[in-house]
């Protein structure tokens, strides 16, 4: 989830026209904490199904690794496009398996990353549209009244920030991203 969150936050910052606010550290920190929230159920499942039995001497290290990979694989597969899985199966020279549980992690992980990049760029494009409209309107108005010396961005930036604040933008963006992963936080 970290990848999607960071890329979407970057697109949002670019769309708002605030090149360095919030800073990279703030965006990465927010993405990290949200990732921890999203991944908590997976981590808890790994702890209960793999770590505790291993710590109690009930299973071997190899069995622990298998039990660790399975919940992670399930999470990644939930958000991975089949097209991307097929691409990496072809790259790895592997046949299509009978079920998702047979997919090697070395195929699932890069397919997930590619799917997340695709999804985050789609979300970023949608985020850009309302701000692009504001930029176009301001540019048209400033050109029509002959204000060619003043960059339209200087005028549109406050309007974009105001729209974002009035629409409670952070809550909308973060809420939508979280619901995309969790189906609702709770």
C-alpha positions in Angstrom: 0.0 0.0 0.0 2.9 2.4 0.7 3.7 2.7 -3.1 0.1 3.7 -4.0 -0.2 6.1 -1.1 3.1 7.9 -1.8 2.4 8.2 -5.5 -1.1 9.5 -5.0 0.1 12.0 -2.4 2.8 13.3 -4.8 0.2 13.7 -7.6 -2.1 15.6 -5.2 0.7 17.9 -4.2 1.5 18.6 -7.9 -2.1 19.1 -8.7 -2.5 21.7 -5.9 0.6 23.5 -7.2 2.4 23.3 -3.9 5.7 21.9 -5.0 7.2 21.4 -1.5 4.2 21.6 0.9 3.6 19.2 2.5 7.2 18.1 2.5 8.4 14.7 1.3 9.0 13.7 4.9 5.4 14.5 5.8 4.0 12.6 2.8 6.2 9.6 3.4 5.5 9.6 7.1 1.7 9.7 6.5 2.0 6.9 3.9 4.0 4.8 6.3 1.5 5.1 9.1 -1.4 4.5 6.8 0.4 1.4 5.4 0.9 0.1 9.0 -2.9 0.5 9.6 -3.7 -1.3 6.3 -1.2 -4.1 6.9 -2.1 -4.7 10.5 -4.5 -7.5 9.9 -2.0 -9.3 7.7 0.8 -8.8 10.3 -1.5 -10.1 13.1 -2.3 -13.2 11.0 1.3 -13.8 10.4 2.1 -13.4 14.1 -0.6 -15.8 15.1 -0.2 -18.4 12.3 3.6 -18.4 11.9 5.5 -16.6 14.6 3.8 -18.0 17.7 4.0 -21.6 16.6 7.6 -21.2 15.6 8.4 -19.5 18.9 6.7 -22.4 20.7 8.8 -24.9 18.8 5.7 -26.4 17.1 6.9 -25.8 13.5 10.1 -25.6 11.6 11.7 -22.5 10.2 10.7 -23.6 6.7 7.1 -24.1 7.7 7.2 -20.6 9.4 8.3 -19.1 6.1 5.5 -20.8 4.2 3.0 -19.6 6.8 4.4 -16.1 6.6 4.3 -15.9 2.8 0.7 -17.1 2.4 -1.1 -14.2 4.1 1.1 -11.8 2.4 0.6 -13.4 -1.0 -3.2 -13.4 -0.4 -3.1 -9.6 0.3 -1.0 -8.9 -2.7 -3.1 -11.0 -5.0 -6.2 -9.2 -3.9 -4.9 -6.0 -5.5 -3.0 -7.4 -8.4 -4.3 -7.4 -12.0 -4.3 -10.7 -13.8 -2.7 -9.1 -16.8 0.3 -8.2 -14.6 0.5 -11.7 -13.2 0.5 -13.2 -16.7 3.3 -10.8 -17.7 5.6 -11.8 -14.9 4.8 -15.5 -15.3 5.9 -15.1 -19.0 9.0 -13.2 -17.9 9.9 -15.9 -15.4 9.2 -18.6 -18.0 6.6 -20.3 -15.8 3.3 -21.9 -16.9 0.0 -20.6 -15.6 -0.8 -22.4 -12.4 -4.1 -24.0 -11.5 -4.8 -21.7 -8.6 -3.4 -18.5 -7.0 -1.8 -20.4 -4.2 0.7 -22.0 -6.6 2.0 -18.6 -7.8 5.5 -18.1 -6.7 6.1 -15.0 -4.6 8.8 -13.8 -7.0 6.0 -13.4 -9.6 3.4 -12.0 -7.3 5.5 -9.2 -5.8 6.5 -7.4 -9.0 3.1 -7.9 -10.5 1.6 -6.3 -7.4 4.0 -3.3 -7.7 3.1 -2.9 -11.4 -0.6 -3.0 -10.6 -0.2 -0.5 -7.8 1.7 1.9 -10.1 -1.1 1.6 -12.6 -3.8 2.2 -10.0 -2.0 5.1 -8.4 -1.5 6.8 -11.8 -5.2 6.4 -12.5 -6.1 7.9 -9.1 -3.6 10.7 -9.7 -5.1 11.6 -13.1 -8.6 11.8 -11.6 -7.2 14.1 -8.8 -5.6 16.4 -11.3 -8.8 17.1 -13.3 -10.6 19.6 -11.0 -7.4 21.5 -10.4 -6.6 21.5 -14.2 -10.0 23.0 -14.8 -9.2 25.8 -12.3 -5.8 26.4 -14.0 -7.5 26.6 -17.4 -10.2 29.0 -16.2 -7.7 31.3 -14.5 -5.4 31.2 -17.6 -8.3 32.1 -19.9 -9.5 34.9 -17.7 -6.0 36.4 -17.2 -5.3 36.3 -20.9 -8.7 37.7 -21.9 -8.1 40.8 -19.6 -4.6 41.2 -20.9 -2.7 40.1 -17.7 0.1 38.4 -19.7 2.9 39.5 -17.3 1.4 37.7 -14.2 1.7 33.9 -14.3 -1.8 32.2 -14.0 -0.4 29.8 -11.5 0.1 32.6 -9.0 -3.6 33.4 -9.1 -4.9 29.8 -9.4 -2.9 28.4 -6.5 -4.9 30.1 -3.7 -8.1 29.0 -5.4 -7.0 25.4 -5.7 -5.9 25.3 -2.0 -9.2 27.0 -1.0 -11.2 24.4 -2.9 -9.2 21.6 -1.4 -9.6 22.9 2.1 -13.4 23.6 1.7 -14.0 20.2 0.3 -12.1 18.6 3.2 -9.7 17.2 0.7 -7.3 15.3 2.9 -10.1 13.4 4.5 -11.6 12.6 1.2 -8.4 11.5 -0.4 -7.1 9.5 2.6 -10.6 8.0 3.3 -10.9 6.9 -0.4 -7.5 5.4 -0.4 -8.1 3.5 2.9 -11.5 2.3 1.8 -9.9 1.0 -1.4 -7.7 -1.3 0.6 -9.9 -2.1 3.6 -13.4 -1.7 2.3 -13.9 0.8 5.2 -11.7 1.3 8.2 -12.9 -0.3 11.4 
